[in-house]
């Protein structure tokens, strides 16, 4: 069961390496924009390349790709699962 006062964040590939972990639970008091969520997870991992890596990542909220939506206006609700997927090569 998902907690409704957190946003569950998963990192993949280079984002996982930069964060030093595969996931974080970010405590929230209400909805955040995707930009606010990015700042919150970067604050959890200071002195890393995480901000740089997240800027290049594709993002899923639930199972929905965020695509080209503006992170400053894209709303992430408490209880959501967010995945940061860096670009990768191969097939």
PDB file of N, CA, C and O in Angstrom:
ATOM      1  N   UNK A   1       0.842  -1.182   0.000  1.00  0.00           N
ATOM      2  CA  UNK A   1       0.000   0.000   0.000  1.00  0.00           C
ATOM      3  C   UNK A   1       0.887   1.244   0.000  1.00  0.00           C
ATOM      4  O   UNK A   1       1.834   1.334   0.781  1.00  0.00           O
ATOM      5  N   UNK A   2       0.581   2.202  -0.875  1.00  0.00           N
ATOM      6  CA  UNK A   2       1.360   3.420  -0.972  1.00  0.00           C
ATOM      7  C   UNK A   2       0.964   4.397   0.122  1.00  0.00           C
ATOM      8  O   UNK A   2      -0.217   4.566   0.426  1.00  0.00           O
ATOM      9  N   UNK A   3       1.976   5.044   0.715  1.00  0.00           N
ATOM     10  CA  UNK A   3       1.704   6.087   1.687  1.00  0.00           C
ATOM     11  C   UNK A   3       1.275   7.339   0.943  1.00  0.00           C
ATOM     12  O   UNK A   3       1.825   7.656  -0.112  1.00  0.00           O
ATOM     13  N   UNK A   4       0.299   8.049   1.483  1.00  0.00           N
ATOM     14  CA  UNK A   4      -0.213   9.220   0.785  1.00  0.00           C
ATOM     15  C   UNK A   4       0.483  10.514   1.189  1.00  0.00           C
ATOM     16  O   UNK A   4       0.175  11.567   0.630  1.00  0.00           O
ATOM     17  N   UNK A   5       1.405  10.469   2.139  1.00  0.00           N
ATOM     18  CA  UNK A   5       2.129  11.676   2.521  1.00  0.00           C
ATOM     19  C   UNK A   5       3.551  11.681   1.968  1.00  0.00           C
ATOM     20  O   UNK A   5       4.391  12.467   2.405  1.00  0.00           O
ATOM     21  N   UNK A   6       3.811  10.809   1.016  1.00  0.00           N
ATOM     22  CA  UNK A   6       5.123  10.753   0.370  1.00  0.00           C
ATOM     23  C   UNK A   6       4.948  10.592  -1.136  1.00  0.00           C
ATOM     24  O   UNK A   6       3.908  10.145  -1.619  1.00  0.00           O
ATOM     25  N   UNK A   7       5.991  10.968  -1.856  1.00  0.00           N
ATOM     26  CA  UNK A   7       6.093  10.658  -3.272  1.00  0.00           C
ATOM     27  C   UNK A   7       7.237   9.670  -3.389  1.00  0.00           C
ATOM     28  O   UNK A   7       8.346   9.935  -2.924  1.00  0.00           O
ATOM     29  N   UNK A   8       6.972   8.543  -4.006  1.00  0.00           N
ATOM     30  CA  UNK A   8       7.954   7.475  -4.150  1.00  0.00           C
ATOM     31  C   UNK A   8       8.746   7.723  -5.429  1.00  0.00           C
ATOM     32  O   UNK A   8       8.173   7.822  -6.514  1.00  0.00           O
ATOM     33  N   UNK A   9      10.064   7.823  -5.294  1.00  0.00           N
ATOM     34  CA  UNK A   9      10.932   8.141  -6.427  1.00  0.00           C
ATOM     35  C   UNK A   9      11.869   6.968  -6.678  1.00  0.00           C
ATOM     36  O   UNK A   9      12.499   6.450  -5.756  1.00  0.00           O
ATOM     37  N   UNK A  10      11.952   6.556  -7.946  1.00  0.00           N
ATOM     38  CA  UNK A  10      12.897   5.507  -8.345  1.00  0.00           C
ATOM     39  C   UNK A  10      13.855   6.084  -9.372  1.00  0.00           C
ATOM     40  O   UNK A  10      13.467   6.852 -10.252  1.00  0.00           O
ATOM     41  N   UNK A  11      15.117   5.693  -9.239  1.00  0.00           N
ATOM     42  CA  UNK A  11      16.168   6.147 -10.146  1.00  0.00           C
ATOM     43  C   UNK A  11      16.684   4.951 -10.926  1.00  0.00           C
ATOM     44  O   UNK A  11      16.782   3.848 -10.387  1.00  0.00           O
ATOM     45  N   UNK A  12      17.010   5.164 -12.182  1.00  0.00           N
ATOM     46  CA  UNK A  12      17.536   4.104 -13.033  1.00  0.00           C
ATOM     47  C   UNK A  12      18.879   4.526 -13.615  1.00  0.00           C
ATOM     48  O   UNK A  12      19.121   5.711 -13.844  1.00  0.00           O
ATOM     49  N   UNK A  13      19.749   3.549 -13.851  1.00  0.00           N
ATOM     50  CA  UNK A  13      21.021   3.719 -14.564  1.00  0.00           C
ATOM     51  C   UNK A  13      21.840   4.867 -13.972  1.00  0.00           C
ATOM     52  O   UNK A  13      22.157   4.842 -12.783  1.00  0.00           O
ATOM     53  N   UNK A  14      22.188   5.869 -14.777  1.00  0.00           N
ATOM     54  CA  UNK A  14      23.055   6.964 -14.322  1.00  0.00           C
ATOM     55  C   UNK A  14      22.421   7.755 -13.178  1.00  0.00           C
ATOM     56  O   UNK A  14      23.138   8.270 -12.319  1.00  0.00           O
ATOM     57  N   UNK A  15      21.100   7.860 -13.153  1.00  0.00           N
ATOM     58  CA  UNK A  15      20.433   8.561 -12.051  1.00  0.00           C
ATOM     59  C   UNK A  15      20.622   7.784 -10.748  1.00  0.00           C
ATOM     60  O   UNK A  15      20.845   8.378  -9.694  1.00  0.00           O
ATOM     61  N   UNK A  16      20.534   6.471 -10.823  1.00  0.00           N
ATOM     62  CA  UNK A  16      20.760   5.625  -9.649  1.00  0.00           C
ATOM     63  C   UNK A  16      22.198   5.766  -9.170  1.00  0.00           C
ATOM     64  O   UNK A  16      22.447   5.867  -7.969  1.00  0.00           O
ATOM     65  N   UNK A  17      23.141   5.774 -10.099  1.00  0.00           N
ATOM     66  CA  UNK A  17      24.553   5.933  -9.736  1.00  0.00           C
ATOM     67  C   UNK A  17      24.792   7.302  -9.099  1.00  0.00           C
ATOM     68  O   UNK A  17      25.506   7.401  -8.101  1.00  0.00           O
ATOM     69  N   UNK A  18      24.208   8.348  -9.661  1.00  0.00           N
ATOM     70  CA  UNK A  18      24.412   9.695  -9.128  1.00  0.00           C
ATOM     71  C   UNK A  18      23.788   9.854  -7.741  1.00  0.00           C
ATOM     72  O   UNK A  18      24.370  10.496  -6.867  1.00  0.00           O
ATOM     73  N   UNK A  19      22.609   9.273  -7.539  1.00  0.00           N
ATOM     74  CA  UNK A  19      21.936   9.376  -6.244  1.00  0.00           C
ATOM     75  C   UNK A  19      22.575   8.473  -5.197  1.00  0.00           C
ATOM     76  O   UNK A  19      22.473   8.732  -3.998  1.00  0.00           O
ATOM     77  N   UNK A  20      23.234   7.414  -5.654  1.00  0.00           N
ATOM     78  CA  UNK A  20      23.809   6.452  -4.717  1.00  0.00           C
ATOM     79  C   UNK A  20      22.773   5.527  -4.115  1.00  0.00           C
ATOM     80  O   UNK A  20      23.043   4.840  -3.130  1.00  0.00           O
ATOM     81  N   UNK A  21      21.586   5.506  -4.703  1.00  0.00           N
ATOM     82  CA  UNK A  21      20.500   4.652  -4.229  1.00  0.00           C
ATOM     83  C   UNK A  21      19.527   4.433  -5.384  1.00  0.00           C
ATOM     84  O   UNK A  21      19.517   5.193  -6.352  1.00  0.00           O
ATOM     85  N   UNK A  22      18.726   3.409  -5.274  1.00  0.00           N
ATOM     86  CA  UNK A  22      17.740   3.141  -6.305  1.00  0.00           C
ATOM     87  C   UNK A  22      16.414   3.837  -6.091  1.00  0.00           C
ATOM     88  O   UNK A  22      15.593   3.911  -7.006  1.00  0.00           O
ATOM     89  N   UNK A  23      16.195   4.354  -4.874  1.00  0.00           N
ATOM     90  CA  UNK A  23      14.896   4.978  -4.613  1.00  0.00           C
ATOM     91  C   UNK A  23      14.956   5.884  -3.390  1.00  0.00           C
ATOM     92  O   UNK A  23      15.848   5.777  -2.548  1.00  0.00           O
ATOM     93  N   UNK A  24      13.990   6.765  -3.324  1.00  0.00           N
ATOM     94  CA  UNK A  24      13.779   7.645  -2.171  1.00  0.00           C
ATOM     95  C   UNK A  24      12.287   7.805  -1.973  1.00  0.00           C
ATOM     96  O   UNK A  24      11.514   7.731  -2.929  1.00  0.00           O
ATOM     97  N   UNK A  25      11.885   8.023  -0.747  1.00  0.00           N
ATOM     98  CA  UNK A  25      10.531   8.454  -0.426  1.00  0.00           C
ATOM     99  C   UNK A  25      10.634   9.898   0.038  1.00  0.00           C
ATOM    100  O   UNK A  25      11.300  10.189   1.031  1.00  0.00           O
ATOM    101  N   UNK A  26       9.980  10.797  -0.676  1.00  0.00           N
ATOM    102  CA  UNK A  26      10.042  12.224  -0.380  1.00  0.00           C
ATOM    103  C   UNK A  26       8.781  12.609   0.388  1.00  0.00           C
ATOM    104  O   UNK A  26       7.673  12.510  -0.140  1.00  0.00           O
ATOM    105  N   UNK A  27       8.951  13.049   1.636  1.00  0.00           N
ATOM    106  CA  UNK A  27       7.816  13.475   2.455  1.00  0.00           C
ATOM    107  C   UNK A  27       7.257  14.780   1.905  1.00  0.00           C
ATOM    108  O   UNK A  27       8.006  15.709   1.603  1.00  0.00           O
ATOM    109  N   UNK A  28       5.932  14.840   1.777  1.00  0.00           N
ATOM    110  CA  UNK A  28       5.265  16.031   1.245  1.00  0.00           C
ATOM    111  C   UNK A  28       4.034  16.354   2.087  1.00  0.00           C
ATOM    112  O   UNK A  28       3.478  15.492   2.767  1.00  0.00           O
ATOM    113  N   UNK A  29       3.627  17.618   2.023  1.00  0.00           N
ATOM    114  CA  UNK A  29       2.402  18.054   2.698  1.00  0.00           C
ATOM    115  C   UNK A  29       1.264  18.273   1.722  1.00  0.00           C
ATOM    116  O   UNK A  29       0.151  18.613   2.122  1.00  0.00           O
ATOM    117  N   UNK A  30       1.542  18.079   0.448  1.00  0.00           N
ATOM    118  CA  UNK A  30       0.545  18.286  -0.594  1.00  0.00           C
ATOM    119  C   UNK A  30       1.204  18.089  -1.938  1.00  0.00           C
ATOM    120  O   UNK A  30       2.349  17.641  -2.005  1.00  0.00           O
ATOM    121  N   UNK A  31       0.511  18.413  -3.006  1.00  0.00           N
ATOM    122  CA  UNK A  31       1.077  18.242  -4.345  1.00  0.00           C
ATOM    123  C   UNK A  31       2.317  19.109  -4.544  1.00  0.00           C
ATOM    124  O   UNK A  31       2.446  20.178  -3.948  1.00  0.00           O
ATOM    125  N   UNK A  32       3.221  18.631  -5.388  1.00  0.00           N
ATOM    126  CA  UNK A  32       4.405  19.382  -5.805  1.00  0.00           C
ATOM    127  C   UNK A  32       4.416  19.452  -7.322  1.00  0.00           C
ATOM    128  O   UNK A  32       3.836  18.602  -7.997  1.00  0.00           O
ATOM    129  N   UNK A  33       5.076  20.463  -7.849  1.00  0.00           N
ATOM    130  CA  UNK A  33       5.351  20.421  -9.280  1.00  0.00           C
ATOM    131  C   UNK A  33       6.519  19.466  -9.489  1.00  0.00           C
ATOM    132  O   UNK A  33       7.258  19.167  -8.550  1.00  0.00           O
ATOM    133  N   UNK A  34       6.683  18.995 -10.696  1.00  0.00           N
ATOM    134  CA  UNK A  34       7.818  18.130 -10.999  1.00  0.00           C
ATOM    135  C   UNK A  34       9.126  18.867 -10.733  1.00  0.00           C
ATOM    136  O   UNK A  34      10.086  18.257 -10.260  1.00  0.00           O
ATOM    137  N   UNK A  35       9.184  20.153 -11.024  1.00  0.00           N
ATOM    138  CA  UNK A  35      10.392  20.942 -10.748  1.00  0.00           C
ATOM    139  C   UNK A  35      10.693  20.967  -9.250  1.00  0.00           C
ATOM    140  O   UNK A  35      11.850  20.838  -8.852  1.00  0.00           O
ATOM    141  N   UNK A  36       9.670  21.132  -8.420  1.00  0.00           N
ATOM    142  CA  UNK A  36       9.865  21.121  -6.967  1.00  0.00           C
ATOM    143  C   UNK A  36      10.339  19.753  -6.497  1.00  0.00           C
ATOM    144  O   UNK A  36      11.200  19.660  -5.622  1.00  0.00           O
ATOM    145  N   UNK A  37       9.784  18.696  -7.069  1.00  0.00           N
ATOM    146  CA  UNK A  37      10.208  17.350  -6.701  1.00  0.00           C
ATOM    147  C   UNK A  37      11.668  17.125  -7.070  1.00  0.00           C
ATOM    148  O   UNK A  37      12.426  16.563  -6.280  1.00  0.00           O
ATOM    149  N   UNK A  38      12.068  17.557  -8.254  1.00  0.00           N
ATOM    150  CA  UNK A  38      13.477  17.428  -8.649  1.00  0.00           C
ATOM    151  C   UNK A  38      14.382  18.139  -7.650  1.00  0.00           C
ATOM    152  O   UNK A  38      15.401  17.588  -7.234  1.00  0.00           O
ATOM    153  N   UNK A  39      14.014  19.365  -7.261  1.00  0.00           N
ATOM    154  CA  UNK A  39      14.827  20.098  -6.278  1.00  0.00           C
ATOM    155  C   UNK A  39      14.883  19.348  -4.950  1.00  0.00           C
ATOM    156  O   UNK A  39      15.925  19.315  -4.296  1.00  0.00           O
ATOM    157  N   UNK A  40      13.768  18.751  -4.554  1.00  0.00           N
ATOM    158  CA  UNK A  40      13.727  18.016  -3.288  1.00  0.00           C
ATOM    159  C   UNK A  40      14.644  16.800  -3.314  1.00  0.00           C
ATOM    160  O   UNK A  40      15.340  16.537  -2.334  1.00  0.00           O
ATOM    161  N   UNK A  41      14.660  16.054  -4.417  1.00  0.00           N
ATOM    162  CA  UNK A  41      15.522  14.868  -4.450  1.00  0.00           C
ATOM    163  C   UNK A  41      16.988  15.266  -4.583  1.00  0.00           C
ATOM    164  O   UNK A  41      17.861  14.581  -4.050  1.00  0.00           O
ATOM    165  N   UNK A  42      17.271  16.352  -5.281  1.00  0.00           N
ATOM    166  CA  UNK A  42      18.656  16.833  -5.354  1.00  0.00           C
ATOM    167  C   UNK A  42      19.127  17.257  -3.960  1.00  0.00           C
ATOM    168  O   UNK A  42      20.283  17.026  -3.605  1.00  0.00           O
ATOM    169  N   UNK A  43      18.250  17.873  -3.172  1.00  0.00           N
ATOM    170  CA  UNK A  43      18.605  18.273  -1.809  1.00  0.00           C
ATOM    171  C   UNK A  43      18.902  17.067  -0.920  1.00  0.00           C
ATOM    172  O   UNK A  43      19.672  17.175   0.034  1.00  0.00           O
ATOM    173  N   UNK A  44      18.296  15.921  -1.226  1.00  0.00           N
ATOM    174  CA  UNK A  44      18.586  14.696  -0.469  1.00  0.00           C
ATOM    175  C   UNK A  44      19.970  14.143  -0.776  1.00  0.00           C
ATOM    176  O   UNK A  44      20.530  13.379   0.010  1.00  0.00           O
ATOM    177  N   UNK A  45      20.518  14.533  -1.922  1.00  0.00           N
ATOM    178  CA  UNK A  45      21.805  13.997  -2.384  1.00  0.00           C
ATOM    179  C   UNK A  45      22.730  15.136  -2.814  1.00  0.00           C
ATOM    180  O   UNK A  45      23.100  15.234  -3.984  1.00  0.00           O
ATOM    181  N   UNK A  46      23.104  16.004  -1.854  1.00  0.00           N
ATOM    182  CA  UNK A  46      23.971  17.126  -2.217  1.00  0.00           C
ATOM    183  C   UNK A  46      25.350  16.626  -2.646  1.00  0.00           C
ATOM    184  O   UNK A  46      25.742  15.497  -2.351  1.00  0.00           O
ATOM    185  N   UNK A  47      26.051  17.471  -3.331  1.00  0.00           N
ATOM    186  CA  UNK A  47      27.418  17.164  -3.768  1.00  0.00           C
ATOM    187  C   UNK A  47      27.473  15.967  -4.706  1.00  0.00           C
ATOM    188  O   UNK A  47      28.456  15.225  -4.715  1.00  0.00           O
ATOM    189  N   UNK A  48      26.428  15.780  -5.486  1.00  0.00           N
ATOM    190  CA  UNK A  48      26.421  14.724  -6.500  1.00  0.00           C
ATOM    191  C   UNK A  48      26.102  15.353  -7.847  1.00  0.00           C
ATOM    192  O   UNK A  48      25.830  16.550  -7.928  1.00  0.00           O
ATOM    193  N   UNK A  49      26.133  14.556  -8.893  1.00  0.00           N
ATOM    194  CA  UNK A  49      25.773  14.993 -10.243  1.00  0.00           C
ATOM    195  C   UNK A  49      24.280  14.801 -10.508  1.00  0.00           C
ATOM    196  O   UNK A  49      23.844  14.889 -11.656  1.00  0.00           O
ATOM    197  N   UNK A  50      23.502  14.545  -9.481  1.00  0.00           N
ATOM    198  CA  UNK A  50      22.103  14.184  -9.679  1.00  0.00           C
ATOM    199  C   UNK A  50      21.315  15.250 -10.438  1.00  0.00           C
ATOM    200  O   UNK A  50      20.531  14.904 -11.322  1.00  0.00           O
ATOM    201  N   UNK A  51      21.494  16.523 -10.125  1.00  0.00           N
ATOM    202  CA  UNK A  51      20.746  17.576 -10.832  1.00  0.00           C
ATOM    203  C   UNK A  51      21.035  17.537 -12.324  1.00  0.00           C
ATOM    204  O   UNK A  51      20.123  17.650 -13.143  1.00  0.00           O
ATOM    205  N   UNK A  52      22.292  17.379 -12.670  1.00  0.00           N
ATOM    206  CA  UNK A  52      22.691  17.308 -14.082  1.00  0.00           C
ATOM    207  C   UNK A  52      22.069  16.095 -14.767  1.00  0.00           C
ATOM    208  O   UNK A  52      21.575  16.201 -15.890  1.00  0.00           O
ATOM    209  N   UNK A  53      22.091  14.958 -14.103  1.00  0.00           N
ATOM    210  CA  UNK A  53      21.536  13.735 -14.684  1.00  0.00           C
ATOM    211  C   UNK A  53      20.020  13.850 -14.830  1.00  0.00           C
ATOM    212  O   UNK A  53      19.472  13.475 -15.866  1.00  0.00           O
ATOM    213  N   UNK A  54      19.338  14.362 -13.809  1.00  0.00           N
ATOM    214  CA  UNK A  54      17.875  14.479 -13.875  1.00  0.00           C
ATOM    215  C   UNK A  54      17.428  15.391 -15.008  1.00  0.00           C
ATOM    216  O   UNK A  54      16.365  15.181 -15.592  1.00  0.00           O
ATOM    217  N   UNK A  55      18.229  16.399 -15.321  1.00  0.00           N
ATOM    218  CA  UNK A  55      17.877  17.316 -16.411  1.00  0.00           C
ATOM    219  C   UNK A  55      17.788  16.591 -17.754  1.00  0.00           C
ATOM    220  O   UNK A  55      17.075  17.036 -18.653  1.00  0.00           O
ATOM    221  N   UNK A  56      18.511  15.477 -17.892  1.00  0.00           N
ATOM    222  CA  UNK A  56      18.508  14.714 -19.146  1.00  0.00           C
ATOM    223  C   UNK A  56      17.536  13.534 -19.122  1.00  0.00           C
ATOM    224  O   UNK A  56      17.352  12.863 -20.137  1.00  0.00           O
ATOM    225  N   UNK A  57      16.917  13.281 -17.977  1.00  0.00           N
ATOM    226  CA  UNK A  57      16.075  12.097 -17.815  1.00  0.00           C
ATOM    227  C   UNK A  57      14.690  12.257 -18.429  1.00  0.00           C
ATOM    228  O   UNK A  57      14.126  13.351 -18.475  1.00  0.00           O
ATOM    229  N   UNK A  58      14.162  11.129 -18.897  1.00  0.00           N
ATOM    230  CA  UNK A  58      12.729  11.002 -19.141  1.00  0.00           C
ATOM    231  C   UNK A  58      12.096  10.704 -17.789  1.00  0.00           C
ATOM    232  O   UNK A  58      12.735  10.129 -16.908  1.00  0.00           O
ATOM    233  N   UNK A  59      10.845  11.093 -17.632  1.00  0.00           N
ATOM    234  CA  UNK A  59      10.180  10.918 -16.345  1.00  0.00           C
ATOM    235  C   UNK A  59       8.841  10.231 -16.544  1.00  0.00           C
ATOM    236  O   UNK A  59       8.080  10.559 -17.454  1.00  0.00           O
ATOM    237  N   UNK A  60       8.571   9.269 -15.669  1.00  0.00           N
ATOM    238  CA  UNK A  60       7.257   8.630 -15.599  1.00  0.00           C
ATOM    239  C   UNK A  60       6.623   9.010 -14.271  1.00  0.00           C
ATOM    240  O   UNK A  60       7.277   8.961 -13.229  1.00  0.00           O
ATOM    241  N   UNK A  61       5.360   9.386 -14.307  1.00  0.00           N
ATOM    242  CA  UNK A  61       4.582   9.580 -13.089  1.00  0.00           C
ATOM    243  C   UNK A  61       3.491   8.531 -13.151  1.00  0.00           C
ATOM    244  O   UNK A  61       2.621   8.566 -14.021  1.00  0.00           O
ATOM    245  N   UNK A  62       3.551   7.594 -12.212  1.00  0.00           N
ATOM    246  CA  UNK A  62       2.741   6.392 -12.362  1.00  0.00           C
ATOM    247  C   UNK A  62       3.288   5.659 -13.569  1.00  0.00           C
ATOM    248  O   UNK A  62       4.489   5.398 -13.640  1.00  0.00           O
ATOM    249  N   UNK A  63       2.455   5.332 -14.494  1.00  0.00           N
ATOM    250  CA  UNK A  63       2.916   4.691 -15.729  1.00  0.00           C
ATOM    251  C   UNK A  63       2.847   5.651 -16.906  1.00  0.00           C
ATOM    252  O   UNK A  63       3.018   5.240 -18.054  1.00  0.00           O
ATOM    253  N   UNK A  64       2.595   6.930 -16.630  1.00  0.00           N
ATOM    254  CA  UNK A  64       2.424   7.919 -17.690  1.00  0.00           C
ATOM    255  C   UNK A  64       3.719   8.682 -17.945  1.00  0.00           C
ATOM    256  O   UNK A  64       4.284   9.256 -17.013  1.00  0.00           O
ATOM    257  N   UNK A  65       4.199   8.701 -19.186  1.00  0.00           N
ATOM    258  CA  UNK A  65       5.360   9.531 -19.500  1.00  0.00           C
ATOM    259  C   UNK A  65       4.998  11.015 -19.398  1.00  0.00           C
ATOM    260  O   UNK A  65       3.929  11.438 -19.837  1.00  0.00           O
ATOM    261  N   UNK A  66       5.894  11.780 -18.821  1.00  0.00           N
ATOM    262  CA  UNK A  66       5.691  13.220 -18.709  1.00  0.00           C
ATOM    263  C   UNK A  66       5.933  13.892 -20.058  1.00  0.00           C
ATOM    264  O   UNK A  66       5.304  14.902 -20.373  1.00  0.00           O
ATOM    265  N   UNK A  67       6.831  13.338 -20.841  1.00  0.00           N
ATOM    266  CA  UNK A  67       7.110  13.893 -22.162  1.00  0.00           C
ATOM    267  C   UNK A  67       7.664  15.297 -22.081  1.00  0.00           C
ATOM    268  O   UNK A  67       8.560  15.578 -21.285  1.00  0.00           O
ATOM    269  N   UNK A  68       7.129  16.174 -22.905  1.00  0.00           N
ATOM    270  CA  UNK A  68       7.628  17.550 -22.978  1.00  0.00           C
ATOM    271  C   UNK A  68       6.851  18.514 -22.079  1.00  0.00           C
ATOM    272  O   UNK A  68       6.956  19.730 -22.240  1.00  0.00           O
ATOM    273  N   UNK A  69       6.081  17.985 -21.143  1.00  0.00           N
ATOM    274  CA  UNK A  69       5.332  18.851 -20.230  1.00  0.00           C
ATOM    275  C   UNK A  69       6.299  19.724 -19.431  1.00  0.00           C
ATOM    276  O   UNK A  69       7.419  19.309 -19.133  1.00  0.00           O
ATOM    277  N   UNK A  70       5.865  20.914 -19.093  1.00  0.00           N
ATOM    278  CA  UNK A  70       6.687  21.859 -18.338  1.00  0.00           C
ATOM    279  C   UNK A  70       6.798  21.389 -16.889  1.00  0.00           C
ATOM    280  O   UNK A  70       5.783  21.297 -16.198  1.00  0.00           O
ATOM    281  N   UNK A  71       8.019  21.087 -16.409  1.00  0.00           N
ATOM    282  CA  UNK A  71       8.183  20.640 -15.022  1.00  0.00           C
ATOM    283  C   UNK A  71       7.692  21.663 -13.997  1.00  0.00           C
ATOM    284  O   UNK A  71       7.332  21.293 -12.880  1.00  0.00           O
ATOM    285  N   UNK A  72       7.674  22.935 -14.363  1.00  0.00           N
ATOM    286  CA  UNK A  72       7.231  23.978 -13.439  1.00  0.00           C
ATOM    287  C   UNK A  72       5.717  23.977 -13.243  1.00  0.00           C
ATOM    288  O   UNK A  72       5.217  24.572 -12.289  1.00  0.00           O
ATOM    289  N   UNK A  73       4.989  23.316 -14.133  1.00  0.00           N
ATOM    290  CA  UNK A  73       3.527  23.285 -14.009  1.00  0.00           C
ATOM    291  C   UNK A  73       2.959  21.872 -13.916  1.00  0.00           C
ATOM    292  O   UNK A  73       1.769  21.706 -13.646  1.00  0.00           O
ATOM    293  N   UNK A  74       3.789  20.851 -14.134  1.00  0.00           N
ATOM    294  CA  UNK A  74       3.318  19.462 -14.074  1.00  0.00           C
ATOM    295  C   UNK A  74       3.171  19.072 -12.605  1.00  0.00           C
ATOM    296  O   UNK A  74       4.150  19.101 -11.860  1.00  0.00           O
ATOM    297  N   UNK A  75       1.973  18.711 -12.185  1.00  0.00           N
ATOM    298  CA  UNK A  75       1.680  18.429 -10.780  1.00  0.00           C
ATOM    299  C   UNK A  75       1.864  16.944 -10.470  1.00  0.00           C
ATOM    300  O   UNK A  75       1.401  16.071 -11.205  1.00  0.00           O
ATOM    301  N   UNK A  76       2.559  16.687  -9.354  1.00  0.00           N
ATOM    302  CA  UNK A  76       2.750  15.332  -8.842  1.00  0.00           C
ATOM    303  C   UNK A  76       2.031  15.264  -7.498  1.00  0.00           C
ATOM    304  O   UNK A  76       2.343  16.013  -6.573  1.00  0.00           O
ATOM    305  N   UNK A  77       1.075  14.364  -7.408  1.00  0.00           N
ATOM    306  CA  UNK A  77       0.260  14.233  -6.201  1.00  0.00           C
ATOM    307  C   UNK A  77       0.955  13.357  -5.157  1.00  0.00           C
ATOM    308  O   UNK A  77       1.708  12.451  -5.515  1.00  0.00           O
ATOM    309  N   UNK A  78       0.710  13.617  -3.868  1.00  0.00           N
ATOM    310  CA  UNK A  78       1.200  12.715  -2.832  1.00  0.00           C
ATOM    311  C   UNK A  78       0.706  11.295  -3.101  1.00  0.00           C
ATOM    312  O   UNK A  78      -0.417  11.097  -3.565  1.00  0.00           O
ATOM    313  N   UNK A  79       1.546  10.322  -2.810  1.00  0.00           N
ATOM    314  CA  UNK A  79       1.219   8.925  -3.061  1.00  0.00           C
ATOM    315  C   UNK A  79       1.648   8.440  -4.425  1.00  0.00           C
ATOM    316  O   UNK A  79       1.609   7.241  -4.700  1.00  0.00           O
ATOM    317  N   UNK A  80       2.062   9.363  -5.292  1.00  0.00           N
ATOM    318  CA  UNK A  80       2.479   8.990  -6.651  1.00  0.00           C
ATOM    319  C   UNK A  80       3.839   8.300  -6.631  1.00  0.00           C
ATOM    320  O   UNK A  80       4.633   8.470  -5.706  1.00  0.00           O
ATOM    321  N   UNK A  81       4.077   7.526  -7.666  1.00  0.00           N
ATOM    322  CA  UNK A  81       5.393   6.942  -7.929  1.00  0.00           C
ATOM    323  C   UNK A  81       5.973   7.652  -9.139  1.00  0.00           C
ATOM    324  O   UNK A  81       5.313   7.786 -10.169  1.00  0.00           O
ATOM    325  N   UNK A  82       7.217   8.106  -9.007  1.00  0.00           N
ATOM    326  CA  UNK A  82       7.897   8.836 -10.074  1.00  0.00           C
ATOM    327  C   UNK A  82       9.191   8.107 -10.390  1.00  0.00           C
ATOM    328  O   UNK A  82       9.937   7.729  -9.486  1.00  0.00           O
ATOM    329  N   UNK A  83       9.455   7.910 -11.675  1.00  0.00           N
ATOM    330  CA  UNK A  83      10.680   7.237 -12.098  1.00  0.00           C
ATOM    331  C   UNK A  83      11.468   8.154 -13.016  1.00  0.00           C
ATOM    332  O   UNK A  83      10.917   8.756 -13.937  1.00  0.00           O
ATOM    333  N   UNK A  84      12.774   8.253 -12.752  1.00  0.00           N
ATOM    334  CA  UNK A  84      13.678   9.039 -13.578  1.00  0.00           C
ATOM    335  C   UNK A  84      14.533   8.078 -14.393  1.00  0.00           C
ATOM    336  O   UNK A  84      15.289   7.279 -13.840  1.00  0.00           O
ATOM    337  N   UNK A  85      14.402   8.165 -15.720  1.00  0.00           N
ATOM    338  CA  UNK A  85      15.058   7.241 -16.643  1.00  0.00           C
ATOM    339  C   UNK A  85      16.026   8.001 -17.547  1.00  0.00           C
ATOM    340  O   UNK A  85      15.592   8.696 -18.465  1.00  0.00           O
ATOM    341  N   UNK A  86      17.329   7.879 -17.301  1.00  0.00           N
ATOM    342  CA  UNK A  86      18.297   8.545 -18.166  1.00  0.00           C
ATOM    343  C   UNK A  86      18.274   7.945 -19.569  1.00  0.00           C
ATOM    344  O   UNK A  86      17.845   6.806 -19.753  1.00  0.00           O
ATOM    345  N   UNK A  87      18.737   8.714 -20.558  1.00  0.00           N
ATOM    346  CA  UNK A  87      18.865   8.141 -21.899  1.00  0.00           C
ATOM    347  C   UNK A  87      19.868   6.991 -21.855  1.00  0.00           C
ATOM    348  O   UNK A  87      20.811   7.010 -21.063  1.00  0.00           O
ATOM    349  N   UNK A  88      19.665   6.014 -22.692  1.00  0.00           N
ATOM    350  CA  UNK A  88      20.597   4.892 -22.728  1.00  0.00           C
ATOM    351  C   UNK A  88      20.810   4.469 -24.164  1.00  0.00           C
ATOM    352  O   UNK A  88      19.986   4.734 -25.039  1.00  0.00           O
ATOM    353  N   UNK A  89      21.920   3.813 -24.387  1.00  0.00           N
ATOM    354  CA  UNK A  89      22.244   3.301 -25.726  1.00  0.00           C
ATOM    355  C   UNK A  89      21.998   1.802 -25.745  1.00  0.00           C
ATOM    356  O   UNK A  89      21.944   1.157 -24.699  1.00  0.00           O
ATOM    357  N   UNK A  90      21.854   1.270 -26.914  1.00  0.00           N
ATOM    358  CA  UNK A  90      21.663  -0.173 -27.036  1.00  0.00           C
ATOM    359  C   UNK A  90      20.273  -0.487 -27.531  1.00  0.00           C
ATOM    360  O   UNK A  90      19.513   0.407 -27.904  1.00  0.00           O
ATOM    361  N   UNK A  91      19.954  -1.740 -27.531  1.00  0.00           N
ATOM    362  CA  UNK A  91      18.639  -2.089 -28.042  1.00  0.00           C
ATOM    363  C   UNK A  91      18.152  -3.382 -27.562  1.00  0.00           C
ATOM    364  O   UNK A  91      17.050  -3.798 -27.919  1.00  0.00           O
TER     365      UNK A  91
END
